[in-house]
Amino acid sequence: MTLAGPAAAAHVGGMVARDLVEVSDDPRVLDTQGRWAITIPYDGVPVFARFARWSPGHAEEVAGPWVGPRQWRSSMGRQDYMDAVERVREQIARGGVYQANVCRVLYGDLPDSARADVGGLHALLSHGNPAPHAAMIRIPGVLEVTSASPELFLSRDGEVIETGPIKGTGRTASDLLPKDRAENIMIVDLMRNDLSRVCRTGSVTVPALLVEEHHPGLVHLVSRVRGVLHGDATWPAILEATFPPGSITGAPKLAAMECIAEVEAAPRGVYCGAIGWVDADERTASLAVAIRTFWKEGDHVAFGTGAGITWSSDPEGEWRETELKADRLIGLAGGRWEAAGADVDEERMAP
């Protein structure tokens, strides 16, 4: 379908996109022409938006006013979440799955619909929590999402494709446990298998393993997996082989997804999907895992947080990890953005 509207815009990969040409839910369009801003929800319909005009720019250029929620409610409370962790551990003990992510969704009511532009929230995040894969896509009536994702799902440069799974999170490097390193290696093996489905035999390598990356308030363990695509690999084939990302599902992937469906209390929506851009003409792309991500649903905004569960997981510790991942960002989202800039309640932000 085709859409137009002055409010439609995106800020992805440091580029501002304007002049919306078309919107599709068919991944085949990514092999046609033009540069696309894309969101693929974990649960829901993909949005592939082709914009005619892309130029280097900053988040403020597409930011309207934002007044954020003061209170948040969770799809799972502390005890329900810890019970879900125990249910996953029981499945691991039975041999049905080795690792699975358990996520919950936070919802905040928007106090002023006239000051609820996701572009303003994106500007707040860009200033208060800069991220390597920050993105915002605003198509009124279709999708309004912003992400401060630190995690690469897929990058593409011609025939070279790469993924950068994150497993392992702490406030400092000293918080990282042997369990985190084991999880990371397990997901690296999963992503090697996923890429091998669309890459040339013998081309899949691991150029980086268990690298510590520091982000505002957090440290992560990150690895890299790279391969060379078959010459006839299309975007539908690439996404079929790799989506959803292994780092937010688990291993084995299909069994982990079944486990997730059994224990989680709410659909993930955009959370844990993919967000980024694809240039069909240049055969380049950069897609992030849609974590640290907010999206509007009617008169509220949603945000997902989760943790990877293994047999050695401590339910209380996993709950605290979901809080750690959420606290700083929902603190920022509770602030305000006006034309002159940001007003953030510092007391609500995690250090």
C-alpha positions in Angstrom: 0.0 0.0 0.0 1.1 3.6 -0.4 0.9 6.3 2.3 1.9 9.9 2.6 2.0 12.3 5.5 4.3 15.0 6.9 4.5 13.2 10.2 5.9 10.0 8.8 9.7 9.9 9.4 12.5 7.7 10.6 15.9 8.1 12.2 17.9 5.0 11.6 21.7 4.4 11.4 22.4 8.1 11.9 20.2 9.0 8.9 17.0 11.0 8.9 14.4 9.6 6.5 11.6 11.7 5.0 9.1 11.5 2.2 7.4 8.2 2.7 6.8 6.4 -0.6 5.3 3.0 0.4 4.7 0.6 3.2 4.7 -3.2 2.8 4.7 -6.3 4.9 6.3 -8.4 2.2 10.1 -9.0 2.7 10.5 -9.5 -1.1 10.4 -5.7 -1.4 13.8 -5.5 0.3 15.3 -7.0 -2.9 13.7 -4.5 -5.2 14.8 -0.8 -5.0 15.4 2.0 -2.6 16.3 2.3 1.1 13.9 0.9 3.7 13.3 1.5 7.4 12.1 -1.8 8.7 10.6 -3.3 11.9 9.8 -7.0 12.2 8.0 -7.7 15.5 8.5 -10.9 17.4 4.7 -11.0 17.5 2.9 -9.1 14.7 3.0 -7.9 11.2 6.3 -6.6 9.7 6.6 -3.0 8.5 8.9 -2.2 5.6 8.8 1.5 4.8 10.5 3.0 1.8 11.5 6.7 2.1 12.6 8.8 -0.8 14.9 11.1 1.0 17.7 10.1 3.4 20.3 12.4 4.9 22.7 12.4 7.8 21.0 13.9 10.8 20.2 13.8 14.5 17.2 12.6 16.6 16.1 16.2 17.4 15.3 16.8 13.8 12.3 14.5 13.9 11.3 15.0 17.6 8.0 16.4 18.6 6.9 16.9 22.2 6.9 14.0 24.7 5.5 13.7 28.2 6.2 10.2 29.6 4.5 7.9 32.0 5.1 8.2 35.8 4.0 4.7 36.6 4.5 1.3 34.9 2.7 -2.0 35.2 4.2 -5.3 34.3 2.8 -8.3 32.5 4.4 -10.4 35.2 5.1 -9.5 38.8 8.2 -10.7 40.7 6.7 -14.0 41.9 5.1 -14.8 38.6 8.3 -14.2 36.8 10.3 -16.3 39.2 7.7 -19.1 38.8 8.2 -18.9 35.0 12.0 -19.2 35.5 11.4 -22.4 37.5 9.2 -23.8 34.8 11.9 -23.3 32.3 14.4 -24.9 34.6 12.1 -27.9 34.8 12.0 -28.2 31.1 15.8 -28.0 31.0 16.0 -30.8 33.5 13.7 -32.9 31.3 16.0 -32.3 28.3 13.5 -30.4 26.2 15.5 -27.2 26.0 19.0 -26.0 27.0 18.3 -22.3 27.4 15.3 -20.0 26.9 14.7 -16.3 27.4 11.8 -15.3 29.6 10.5 -11.8 29.1 7.9 -9.5 30.5 6.3 -6.3 29.1 5.9 -3.1 30.9 3.1 -0.7 30.1 2.9 3.0 30.9 -0.2 5.2 30.4 0.5 8.3 28.4 -0.7 11.4 30.4 -1.1 13.7 27.4 -2.0 12.5 23.9 -1.0 15.8 22.4 2.5 15.3 23.8 3.1 11.7 23.0 5.4 11.8 20.0 7.7 8.8 19.8 10.2 11.1 18.1 10.5 13.1 21.3 11.0 9.9 23.3 13.7 8.9 20.8 15.5 12.2 21.4 15.4 11.6 25.2 16.9 8.2 24.7 19.6 9.4 22.3 20.7 12.0 24.8 20.4 9.9 28.0 21.3 6.5 26.7 23.2 6.6 23.4 23.2 3.2 21.7 25.1 1.9 18.7 21.9 0.8 17.0 19.5 3.5 18.0 16.5 3.8 15.7 13.1 5.5 15.5 10.3 4.8 12.9 7.1 6.9 13.0 4.3 6.1 10.6 1.1 7.4 12.2 -1.6 4.7 12.2 0.9 2.0 11.3 3.9 2.0 13.7 5.5 4.2 16.2 8.7 2.7 17.8 12.0 3.8 19.1 14.9 1.7 20.2 18.2 2.1 22.1 19.4 -1.3 21.1 23.0 -2.3 21.8 22.7 -5.6 19.9 23.4 -6.3 16.2 21.0 -8.8 14.6 22.2 -8.7 11.1 24.5 -6.4 9.1 25.1 -6.9 5.3 27.7 -5.6 2.9 27.1 -7.2 -0.4 27.5 -10.9 0.2 29.0 -10.6 3.7 26.6 -11.0 6.5 27.3 -10.7 10.2 25.5 -11.0 13.6 26.6 -9.9 17.0 24.7 -11.8 19.8 24.7 -10.5 23.3 24.4 -12.9 26.2 25.6 -11.9 29.6 24.6 -8.6 31.4 25.8 -7.0 34.6 26.4 -3.6 36.1 30.1 -4.2 36.0 32.3 -6.9 34.4 32.7 -8.5 37.9 28.9 -9.3 37.8 29.4 -11.6 34.7 29.2 -15.3 35.7 30.3 -18.5 34.1 26.7 -19.1 33.3 26.8 -15.9 31.1 29.8 -17.2 29.2 28.2 -20.6 28.7 25.0 -19.0 27.4 26.9 -16.8 25.0 28.8 -19.7 23.5 25.6 -21.7 23.2 23.9 -18.9 21.2 27.0 -18.4 19.0 26.7 -22.1 18.0 23.0 -21.5 17.2 23.8 -18.4 15.1 26.5 -20.2 13.2 23.9 -22.8 12.3 21.3 -20.2 11.3 23.8 -18.4 9.0 25.0 -21.6 7.5 21.6 -22.1 6.0 22.1 -19.1 3.7 25.9 -18.9 3.5 28.5 -20.7 1.5 29.9 -23.9 2.9 32.9 -23.2 5.1 32.5 -19.5 5.1 30.9 -19.0 8.5 33.4 -17.9 11.1 33.5 -16.4 14.6 35.8 -13.3 14.4 35.1 -12.3 18.1 34.1 -14.3 21.1 33.1 -13.1 24.6 34.1 -9.5 24.2 33.1 -7.2 27.0 31.1 -4.1 25.8 30.3 -1.2 28.1 27.0 0.7 27.7 25.4 3.3 30.0 24.9 1.5 33.4 25.6 -2.0 31.9 28.3 -4.3 30.6 27.5 -7.1 28.1 29.3 -10.1 26.7 29.2 -9.9 22.9 30.4 -12.2 20.1 30.5 -11.9 16.3 29.5 -14.5 13.7 30.2 -13.8 10.0 29.5 -15.6 6.7 29.4 -15.2 3.0 26.0 -15.4 1.4 25.1 -17.7 -1.4 24.9 -15.6 -4.6 21.1 -16.2 -4.8 20.3 -15.6 -1.2 17.2 -13.3 -0.9 16.0 -11.3 2.0 13.0 -13.7 2.5 15.5 -16.6 2.7 17.8 -14.7 5.1 15.0 -13.8 7.5 13.5 -17.3 7.3 16.9 -18.7 8.3 17.7 -16.3 11.1 14.5 -14.7 12.6 13.7 -14.5 15.4 17.2 -13.8 16.8 18.7 -16.7 18.7 19.9 -14.5 21.6 16.3 -13.7 22.6 14.8 -17.1 22.0 17.2 -19.8 23.2 18.5 -23.2 22.1 17.4 -25.3 20.4 15.5 -22.4 18.9 12.1 -24.0 18.0 11.9 -25.8 21.4 12.8 -22.5 23.2 10.1 -20.7 21.3 7.6 -23.3 22.4 8.8 -22.9 25.9 8.5 -19.2 25.7 4.9 -19.4 24.5 4.0 -21.5 27.5 5.5 -19.4 30.2 5.2 -15.8 29.2 2.1 -13.8 30.2 1.8 -11.4 27.3 2.8 -11.2 23.6 6.2 -9.6 23.0 5.0 -7.3 20.2 7.8 -5.4 18.7 10.1 -6.4 21.5 12.7 -9.0 20.6 12.1 -8.6 16.9 14.3 -6.6 14.5 14.6 -2.9 13.7 16.9 -1.0 11.3 17.4 -0.3 7.6 18.0 -2.1 4.3 19.3 -0.5 1.1 18.2 -2.7 -1.8 20.3 -0.8 -4.4 23.6 -1.0 -2.5 22.8 -4.5 -1.0 23.7 -3.2 2.5 21.8 -3.4 5.7 22.0 -3.0 9.5 19.3 -4.5 11.7 19.3 -4.5 15.5 17.6 -6.9 17.9 14.7 -4.9 19.1 15.7 -4.8 22.8 15.7 -1.6 24.9 12.8 -0.7 22.7 9.5 1.3 23.3 6.5 1.2 21.1 3.1 3.0 21.3 -0.1 1.0 21.6 -3.1 3.3 21.7 -2.9 5.5 24.8 0.1 3.7 26.4 3.7 2.9 25.6 5.2 -0.5 26.0 8.7 -1.7 26.9 10.0 -5.3 27.1 12.7 -6.7 29.4 13.9 -10.3 29.9 16.7 -12.6 30.8 18.2 -15.9 29.5 17.5 -18.9 31.7 19.7 -21.9 32.1 19.7 -24.8 34.6 22.1 -22.7 36.8 19.8 -19.7 36.9 18.7 -18.2 40.2 15.1 -17.0 39.8 15.6 -14.0 42.0 18.8 -13.1 40.1 17.0 -13.3 36.8 14.3 -11.0 38.1 16.9 -8.5 39.1 18.4 -8.7 35.7 15.1 -7.7 34.1 14.9 -4.7 36.5 18.5 -3.7 35.7 17.8 -3.7 32.0 14.6 -1.6 32.4 15.3 0.9 35.2 17.5 3.4 33.4 15.4 3.5 30.2 11.9 3.7 31.8 13.4 6.5 34.0 14.3 8.4 30.8 11.0 7.6 29.2 9.3 9.2 32.2 10.8 12.6 31.2 9.7 15.3 28.9 10.9 16.5 25.5 10.0 20.0 24.3 11.3 22.0 21.4 14.0 23.4 23.6 15.2 20.0 24.7 14.8 17.5 27.6 13.6 17.5 31.1 14.4 14.2 32.8 13.7 13.1 36.4 17.2 12.0 37.4 16.0 10.4 40.6 14.0 7.8 38.6 17.1 6.8 36.6 19.3 3.9 37.5 23.0 4.9 37.9 
